[in-house]
Amino acid sequence: MAKACVSCGTEMDDDDRFCASCGTEQPEIAPPAVVANAAAVTAVAPAAAPTCPQCGTPITVDMRFCESCGARLSVAASPAVAESAGSANTGMPVGATQAMPMFAAAGAGATTAAAAPAATQFSLTPADKKNGEVPPMIPAVAPPAIPPALPPAAIGAFATYPGGSGSNQDANTQKQGDASRRRIIAVVCALLVLLAVGLGVWWFALRGSGSNNGAKQNASQTQQNATAQSNGSSKSPSTAAKACTSAPDLSLESVDHSNATLIVTFSAQSNCASKNAKFAESGVTVTIKDGGDVVASAVYDFSHSPISFSGGTSTVKLAFTTMQYWRPYDAIRTSNTDVTVQPHGTPNGTVAPSDSGALGGANIDDAQIESNAQSALNWQLDNDADAANQFYSTTTTQLSSKKKDLQAEGKTWQYRDIMEQFLQMRIAHPKAILIWASKYSYYTARGFDANFYVILSGESFGSADEAKGWCSANGLTADNCMPVQLS
């Protein structure tokens, strides 16, 4: 049977190994199996195993070079011939292939094409045709089988992604993270439950001992209130103290001053049934008398600064302005004073601010102030008479000369104004004294009106010039400071 050269198409004998025209070595081609009856075909016999065209060593269809002699081979894989339609389920797996020669002979009566599966295709090019003969048919390589798509569950369970580490690993990592979070949440919840139980037990235990602890706390608070007082009253009154409207008894303990403000400290004795009561009334008039004369009086509001008693006693500090006291602070004798406390008083004007921890009060009635000031001026004249006698022959300085209803310095002077001025000068010049001018010849001999209250500095000087120098040194002019000698 004649064949054509695979390179130039020259006709050759079937047993020729090389082309006589071009010298191309010819591959050995196994003849295809012939099926007598296509309807009865169950399977196509496999082609004979090819050999190396150089040395005759058996080769496989996937070789490109002979393993024995190294000659280049022209054999390629080809799809296997499937079984017939009547034997489609004979047990061969779907997609299985059978090796077959890369080239198949064609000719009259050949049945190879009829036996080939539908997936096997051949392509022809114009160079393959020569002398009107049909060249060998080159089957196209079947495309790789595409595996069926897996369901998402299967992918998440065991599939891996190309070029990645695999979704099963990611899923496991995610599951481990979720498990860790669940464990942490469970631990936190358990700790919260234990904390709540502990707080509940502690609270119930505290209730059981509440009465004993409460008694101890009340005793401690009472002790603190007894030692912590301000403005004559406790800043934190005992919770056990009961309000009491009965005015306490006050006794003067000490007298001091803050600039021209009088600061008085009293010891207080409660008149309430309870020894731990508190007095928080408003409009309370506190009056200090010395020898029957009122030396200080003002109206106080204890509603915001109560007097709190511990064991029936307390300490009270009160402040009096120069319109609320009428005797120098160092002339008030603590051993010869009487203190009265009267509720339901009416304050006159604004309340003076607290000073040096002492509660400030409001003025009493103006008429009472005027009367108390007049009495205080007369007491001061008598008290300072002996001190004035030394200035019959010694020079001193005069600081002021005033009388009632005098129009001077922008106001009409009253007794309370004269007394207030004296108290202020007494703070600035501790030796200052008060005299009545008509009792001394220095004023009467010159024919002047001598019905004046005169304030002298009480300082002694060797000459008038020395006295003038003292006035200048204290910032006083000739209008309100001049040398005087009472004789």
C-alpha positions as CSV (number, residue, x, y, z in Angstrom):
1,M,0.0,0.0,0.0
2,A,1.5,3.3,-1.0
3,K,2.0,6.3,1.3
4,A,3.1,9.8,1.0
5,C,6.1,11.5,2.6
6,V,5.2,13.4,5.6
7,S,7.5,16.2,4.6
8,C,7.4,16.6,0.8
9,G,4.4,14.4,-0.2
10,T,6.5,12.0,-2.4
11,E,4.8,8.7,-2.9
12,M,6.5,6.0,-0.9
13,D,6.1,2.3,-0.2
14,D,4.6,1.3,3.1
15,D,7.8,-0.2,4.4
16,D,10.0,2.8,3.4
17,R,11.5,4.4,6.5
18,F,13.1,7.5,4.9
19,C,11.8,9.6,2.0
20,A,13.8,9.1,-1.2
21,S,13.3,12.7,-2.3
22,C,13.9,14.7,0.9
23,G,15.4,12.1,3.2
24,T,12.9,12.7,6.0
25,E,12.5,9.8,8.3
26,Q,8.9,8.4,8.2
27,P,7.0,7.4,11.3
28,E,5.7,4.0,11.7
29,I,1.9,4.1,11.5
30,A,-0.2,1.3,13.0
31,P,-3.2,0.5,10.9
32,P,-6.5,1.4,12.5
33,A,-8.8,-1.3,13.6
34,V,-11.6,-2.0,11.1
35,V,-15.1,-2.5,12.4
36,A,-17.3,-4.7,10.3
37,N,-20.6,-3.5,11.5
38,A,-20.8,0.0,13.0
39,A,-24.1,-0.8,14.6
40,A,-22.5,-3.7,16.5
41,V,-19.3,-1.9,17.6
42,T,-18.8,-2.0,21.4
43,A,-15.2,-0.7,21.6
44,V,-12.3,0.2,19.3
45,A,-9.1,-1.8,19.8
46,P,-6.2,0.3,20.9
47,A,-3.5,1.0,18.4
48,A,-0.2,-0.9,18.4
49,A,2.5,0.6,20.6
50,P,4.9,2.8,18.6
51,T,8.7,2.4,18.5
52,C,11.6,4.7,18.0
53,P,12.2,5.2,14.2
54,Q,15.9,5.4,14.8
55,C,16.6,2.3,16.9
56,G,13.3,0.5,17.2
57,T,13.1,0.8,21.0
58,P,9.4,0.8,22.2
59,I,8.2,4.3,23.1
60,T,5.1,5.9,24.7
61,V,2.9,8.5,23.1
62,D,4.0,11.2,25.6
63,M,7.7,10.9,24.6
64,R,9.3,13.6,22.3
65,F,12.7,12.0,22.2
66,C,13.8,8.3,22.2
67,E,15.1,7.2,25.6
68,S,17.6,4.8,23.9
69,C,19.1,6.8,21.0
70,G,17.9,10.3,21.6
71,A,16.2,10.6,18.2
72,R,13.4,13.1,17.9
73,L,10.0,11.5,18.0
74,S,6.8,12.5,16.1
75,V,4.3,10.8,18.4
76,A,1.7,12.8,20.4
77,A,-1.2,12.0,22.8
78,S,-4.6,11.7,21.2
79,P,-8.0,11.2,22.8
80,A,-9.0,7.7,23.3
81,V,-11.7,6.1,21.2
82,A,-14.9,6.0,23.2
83,E,-17.2,3.1,23.4
84,S,-20.3,2.9,21.3
85,A,-23.5,4.4,22.3
86,G,-24.9,1.0,23.2
87,S,-22.0,0.6,25.7
88,A,-21.8,4.1,27.1
89,N,-22.0,2.9,30.7
90,T,-19.4,0.1,30.5
91,G,-17.4,1.4,33.5
92,M,-14.9,3.7,31.8
93,P,-14.8,7.0,33.7
94,V,-16.1,10.2,32.2
95,G,-13.3,12.1,30.6
96,A,-10.9,9.1,30.4
97,T,-8.6,9.0,27.4
98,Q,-6.8,6.3,25.4
99,A,-3.5,6.8,23.7
100,M,-3.4,6.7,19.9
101,P,-1.0,7.6,17.2
102,M,-0.7,11.2,16.3
103,F,-1.1,10.4,12.5
104,A,-3.8,8.1,11.1
105,A,-3.8,6.8,7.5
106,A,-6.8,7.6,5.3
107,G,-8.0,5.7,2.4
108,A,-10.9,3.9,0.7
109,G,-12.8,1.7,3.1
110,A,-11.2,3.2,6.2
111,T,-13.5,3.3,9.2
112,T,-11.3,5.2,11.7
113,A,-13.2,8.4,11.3
114,A,-16.5,6.8,11.9
115,A,-15.2,5.2,15.1
116,A,-13.6,8.4,16.5
117,P,-15.5,10.1,19.3
118,A,-17.2,13.5,18.7
119,A,-14.6,15.2,20.9
120,T,-11.8,14.3,18.4
121,Q,-11.3,16.9,15.7
122,F,-8.9,17.1,12.8
123,S,-7.6,20.2,10.9
124,L,-6.2,20.4,7.4
125,T,-4.0,23.0,5.8
126,P,-3.3,23.6,2.1
127,A,0.3,22.3,2.6
128,D,-1.0,18.9,3.6
129,K,-2.6,18.3,0.1
130,K,-0.4,17.0,-2.7
131,N,-1.2,15.1,-6.0
132,G,-4.9,15.0,-5.1
133,E,-4.4,12.8,-2.1
134,V,-5.8,13.4,1.3
135,P,-2.9,14.0,3.8
136,P,-2.8,12.4,7.2
137,M,-5.4,14.0,9.5
138,I,-3.9,15.7,12.6
139,P,-6.2,15.6,15.5
140,A,-6.6,18.7,17.6
141,V,-5.7,18.4,21.2
142,A,-8.8,18.1,23.3
143,P,-9.2,21.0,25.8
144,P,-8.6,20.0,29.4
145,A,-11.7,18.9,31.2
146,I,-13.1,21.6,33.5
147,P,-14.0,20.1,36.9
148,P,-17.6,20.7,38.0
149,A,-18.2,23.7,40.3
150,L,-18.3,22.8,44.0
151,P,-21.0,24.1,46.3
152,P,-20.0,26.9,48.7
153,A,-20.1,24.6,51.7
154,A,-17.6,22.2,50.0
155,I,-15.3,25.2,49.2
156,G,-15.4,26.4,52.7
157,A,-14.7,22.9,54.1
158,F,-11.8,21.6,52.0
159,A,-11.2,23.6,48.8
160,T,-8.1,25.8,48.3
161,Y,-7.8,28.9,46.2
162,P,-5.1,29.1,43.4
163,G,-2.1,31.1,44.6
164,G,-3.5,31.2,48.2
165,S,-3.2,29.3,51.5
166,G,-6.6,27.8,51.2
167,S,-10.0,28.9,52.4
168,N,-10.1,25.9,54.8
169,Q,-7.2,27.5,56.7
170,D,-9.0,30.9,56.8
171,A,-12.2,29.3,58.0
172,N,-10.3,27.5,60.8
173,T,-8.6,30.7,61.8
174,Q,-11.9,32.5,61.9
175,K,-13.5,29.7,63.9
176,Q,-10.6,29.8,66.4
177,G,-10.9,33.6,66.7
178,D,-14.7,33.3,67.3
179,A,-14.1,30.6,70.0
180,S,-11.5,32.8,71.7
181,R,-13.9,35.7,71.8
182,R,-16.7,33.5,73.2
183,R,-14.4,32.3,75.9
184,I,-13.3,35.8,76.9
185,I,-17.0,37.0,77.0
186,A,-17.9,34.0,79.1
187,V,-15.1,34.8,81.6
188,V,-16.1,38.5,81.8
189,C,-19.7,37.5,82.4
190,A,-18.7,35.1,85.2
191,L,-16.6,37.8,86.9
192,L,-19.5,40.3,86.7
193,V,-21.8,37.7,88.3
194,L,-19.3,37.1,91.1
195,L,-18.9,40.8,91.7
196,A,-22.7,41.3,91.9
197,V,-23.0,38.4,94.3
198,G,-20.2,39.8,96.5
199,L,-21.8,43.3,96.6
200,G,-25.1,41.8,97.5
201,V,-23.6,39.8,100.4
202,W,-21.7,42.9,101.6
203,W,-24.8,45.1,101.5
204,F,-26.9,42.6,103.5
205,A,-24.1,42.2,106.0
206,L,-23.8,46.0,106.3
207,R,-27.5,46.2,107.0
208,G,-27.1,43.8,109.9
209,S,-24.6,46.0,111.6
210,G,-26.1,49.2,110.5
211,S,-27.6,50.1,113.9
212,N,-24.2,49.7,115.7
213,N,-22.3,51.6,113.1
214,G,-24.9,54.3,113.0
215,A,-24.6,54.9,116.7
216,K,-20.8,55.1,116.4
217,Q,-21.0,57.5,113.5
218,N,-23.5,59.7,115.4
219,A,-21.2,59.8,118.4
220,S,-18.3,60.7,116.2
221,Q,-20.2,63.4,114.4
222,T,-21.4,64.9,117.7
223,Q,-17.7,65.1,118.9
224,Q,-16.7,66.8,115.6
225,N,-19.5,69.3,115.9
226,A,-18.5,70.2,119.4
227,T,-14.9,71.1,118.3
228,A,-15.6,72.6,114.8
229,Q,-17.5,75.9,115.1
230,S,-17.6,79.1,113.1
231,N,-19.3,82.5,114.0
232,G,-20.3,80.9,117.3
233,S,-22.0,78.0,115.6
234,S,-21.1,74.6,114.2
235,K,-20.5,74.4,110.4
236,S,-21.8,70.8,110.5
237,P,-24.5,70.5,113.2
238,S,-25.0,67.1,114.6
239,T,-27.8,65.2,112.9
240,A,-29.0,64.3,116.5
241,A,-29.4,68.0,117.4
242,K,-32.9,69.4,117.7
243,A,-33.9,72.9,116.8
244,C,-34.7,75.1,119.8
245,T,-36.2,78.5,120.0
246,S,-35.2,79.4,123.5
247,A,-32.5,82.0,123.5
248,P,-29.2,80.9,125.2
249,D,-27.4,82.7,127.9
250,L,-24.2,84.4,126.8
251,S,-21.2,85.4,129.0
252,L,-18.4,87.6,127.7
253,E,-15.1,85.8,127.6
254,S,-12.8,88.2,125.6
255,V,-12.7,91.4,123.7
256,D,-10.5,92.2,120.7
257,H,-10.6,94.3,117.5
258,S,-10.1,94.0,113.8
259,N,-9.1,97.6,112.7
260,A,-12.0,99.6,114.1
261,T,-14.4,96.6,114.4
262,L,-15.0,95.1,117.9
263,I,-14.6,91.3,118.1
264,V,-16.3,89.7,121.1
265,T,-16.1,86.0,122.1
266,F,-18.9,84.6,124.3
267,S,-19.5,81.3,126.1
268,A,-23.1,80.1,125.4
269,Q,-25.3,78.0,127.7
270,S,-28.3,76.3,126.2
271,N,-31.8,76.8,127.7
272,C,-33.2,73.9,125.6
273,A,-34.3,70.6,127.0
274,S,-31.9,68.8,124.8
275,K,-28.2,69.2,125.6
276,N,-27.4,68.9,121.9
277,A,-29.9,71.4,120.6
278,K,-29.2,74.1,118.1
279,F,-30.4,77.7,118.1
280,A,-31.1,79.0,114.6
281,E,-33.4,82.0,115.1
282,S,-33.2,85.3,113.2
283,G,-33.7,88.8,114.5
284,V,-31.8,88.2,117.8
285,T,-30.6,91.3,119.6
286,V,-27.4,90.9,121.6
287,T,-26.6,93.7,124.0
288,I,-23.5,94.2,126.2
289,K,-23.8,96.5,129.2
290,D,-21.0,97.7,131.5
291,G,-22.0,99.3,134.7
292,G,-25.5,99.8,133.4
293,D,-24.3,101.6,130.2
294,V,-24.8,99.9,126.8
295,V,-21.4,99.5,125.3
296,A,-22.4,97.3,122.3
297,S,-25.7,96.2,120.7
298,A,-26.6,94.7,117.3
299,V,-29.2,92.4,115.7
300,Y,-28.0,89.0,114.4
301,D,-29.4,86.3,112.2
302,F,-28.5,82.8,113.4
303,S,-30.6,80.9,110.8
304,H,-27.7,80.5,108.5
305,S,-25.1,80.1,111.2
306,P,-26.8,78.3,114.1
307,I,-25.4,78.0,117.6
308,S,-24.9,74.3,118.0
309,F,-24.6,72.9,121.5
310,S,-22.8,69.9,122.7
311,G,-23.5,68.9,126.3
312,G,-25.5,72.2,126.6
313,T,-22.6,74.6,125.9
314,S,-21.0,76.3,122.9
315,T,-18.8,79.2,121.9
316,V,-20.0,82.2,119.9
317,K,-18.0,85.0,118.2
318,L,-19.8,88.3,117.2
319,A,-18.6,91.4,115.4
320,F,-19.7,95.0,116.2
321,T,-19.1,97.9,113.9
322,T,-18.4,101.5,115.1
323,M,-22.1,102.2,114.9
324,Q,-22.8,99.2,117.1
325,Y,-20.4,99.7,120.0
326,W,-19.6,102.9,122.1
327,R,-16.6,102.2,124.2
328,P,-12.9,101.6,123.2
329,Y,-12.3,97.8,123.0
330,D,-9.6,97.9,125.7
331,A,-11.9,99.8,128.1
332,I,-14.6,97.1,128.1
333,R,-14.2,95.0,131.3
334,T,-15.1,91.4,130.9
335,S,-15.6,90.9,134.6
336,N,-18.2,93.6,135.0
337,T,-20.4,93.2,131.9
338,D,-23.9,91.8,131.4
339,V,-25.1,90.3,128.2
340,T,-28.7,90.1,127.1
341,V,-30.2,88.0,124.3
342,Q,-33.6,89.1,123.0
343,P,-35.4,87.4,120.1
344,H,-37.8,89.1,117.7
345,G,-35.6,92.1,117.2
346,T,-35.9,94.3,114.1
347,P,-32.6,94.9,112.1
348,N,-31.9,98.5,111.0
349,G,-30.2,98.6,107.6
350,T,-28.0,96.1,106.1
351,V,-26.1,93.3,107.9
352,A,-22.4,93.9,108.4
353,P,-20.1,91.3,107.0
354,S,-18.5,88.7,109.2
355,D,-15.0,89.7,110.3
356,S,-12.2,87.5,111.6
357,G,-14.5,84.5,112.0
358,A,-17.1,86.6,113.9
359,L,-20.7,86.8,112.8
360,G,-21.7,90.3,111.7
361,G,-25.0,91.9,112.6
362,A,-27.3,94.8,111.7
363,N,-27.8,98.1,113.5
364,I,-30.3,98.6,116.2
365,D,-32.8,101.5,116.1
366,D,-31.3,104.9,115.3
367,A,-32.7,106.6,118.4
368,Q,-31.1,103.9,120.6
369,I,-27.8,104.4,118.8
370,E,-28.0,108.1,119.5
371,S,-28.8,107.6,123.1
372,N,-26.1,105.0,123.7
373,A,-23.5,107.3,121.9
374,Q,-24.4,110.3,124.1
375,S,-24.1,108.2,127.3
376,A,-20.8,106.8,126.0
377,L,-19.4,110.3,125.3
378,N,-20.2,111.4,128.9
379,W,-18.5,108.2,130.2
380,Q,-15.5,108.9,128.1
381,L,-15.1,112.5,129.4
382,D,-15.1,111.3,133.0
383,N,-12.8,108.4,132.2
384,D,-10.2,110.6,130.5
385,A,-10.2,113.6,132.9
386,D,-7.2,112.4,134.9
387,A,-5.2,111.9,131.7
388,A,-6.0,115.4,130.5
389,N,-4.6,117.1,133.7
390,Q,-1.0,116.4,132.6
391,F,-1.4,118.7,129.6
392,Y,-1.8,121.8,131.8
393,S,1.9,122.2,131.6
394,T,2.8,119.9,128.7
395,T,2.1,120.4,125.1
396,T,0.0,117.9,123.1
397,T,-1.9,118.0,119.9
398,Q,-5.6,118.5,119.1
399,L,-7.1,116.2,116.5
400,S,-10.8,117.2,116.3
401,S,-13.3,119.5,117.8
402,K,-17.1,118.7,117.3
403,K,-20.4,119.3,118.8
404,K,-24.0,118.1,118.1
405,D,-25.7,119.6,115.0
406,L,-22.4,121.1,113.8
407,Q,-22.3,121.6,110.0
408,A,-18.9,120.4,109.0
409,E,-17.2,118.1,106.6
410,G,-20.3,117.7,104.5
411,K,-22.7,116.5,107.2
412,T,-24.6,117.4,110.4
413,W,-22.8,115.9,113.3
414,Q,-24.7,113.8,115.9
415,Y,-23.6,112.1,119.0
416,R,-23.1,108.8,117.2
417,D,-20.9,110.5,114.6
418,I,-18.7,112.2,117.3
419,M,-18.4,108.9,119.2
420,E,-17.6,106.9,116.0
421,Q,-14.8,109.4,115.1
422,F,-13.3,109.1,118.6
423,L,-13.3,105.2,118.4
424,Q,-11.6,105.4,115.0
425,M,-8.9,107.8,116.2
426,R,-8.5,105.7,119.3
427,I,-7.5,102.7,117.1
428,A,-5.1,104.9,115.1
429,H,-3.7,106.7,118.2
430,P,-4.0,104.4,121.3
431,K,-3.3,107.3,123.7
432,A,-6.1,109.5,122.4
433,I,-8.5,111.1,125.0
434,L,-11.7,113.0,124.9
435,I,-12.3,116.3,126.8
436,W,-15.0,118.9,127.1
437,A,-13.4,122.2,125.9
438,S,-15.3,124.6,128.3
439,K,-13.6,123.0,131.3
440,Y,-10.2,124.3,130.3
441,S,-8.9,127.8,130.2
442,Y,-7.0,127.4,127.0
443,Y,-10.4,127.5,125.2
444,T,-12.4,129.8,127.5
445,A,-9.7,132.5,127.8
446,R,-9.9,133.4,124.1
447,G,-13.6,134.0,124.2
448,F,-14.5,131.2,121.8
449,D,-17.5,128.9,122.1
450,A,-16.1,126.2,124.2
451,N,-19.1,123.7,124.0
452,F,-17.2,121.1,122.0
453,Y,-16.0,117.6,122.3
454,V,-12.3,117.8,121.7
455,I,-10.1,114.8,120.8
456,L,-6.5,115.1,121.9
457,S,-3.7,112.7,120.7
458,G,-2.5,112.2,124.3
459,E,1.1,112.4,123.1
460,S,3.5,114.7,125.1
461,F,5.9,117.2,123.4
462,G,8.6,119.5,124.6
463,S,7.6,122.3,122.4
464,A,5.0,123.5,119.9
465,D,7.4,122.9,117.0
466,E,7.9,119.4,118.1
467,A,4.1,118.9,118.2
468,K,3.8,120.3,114.7
469,G,6.4,117.9,113.5
470,W,4.4,115.0,114.9
471,C,1.3,116.2,113.0
472,S,3.3,116.3,109.7
473,A,4.8,112.9,110.4
474,N,1.3,111.4,110.7
475,G,0.0,113.1,107.6
476,L,-2.2,115.6,109.4
477,T,-2.5,119.3,108.3
478,A,-2.9,122.4,110.5
479,D,-6.6,122.3,110.0
480,N,-7.0,119.0,111.9
481,C,-3.8,118.9,114.0
482,M,-2.4,121.7,116.1
483,P,-0.3,122.1,119.3
484,V,-2.3,122.8,122.5
485,Q,-1.5,123.4,126.2
486,L,-4.6,123.3,128.4
487,S,-3.5,125.8,131.0
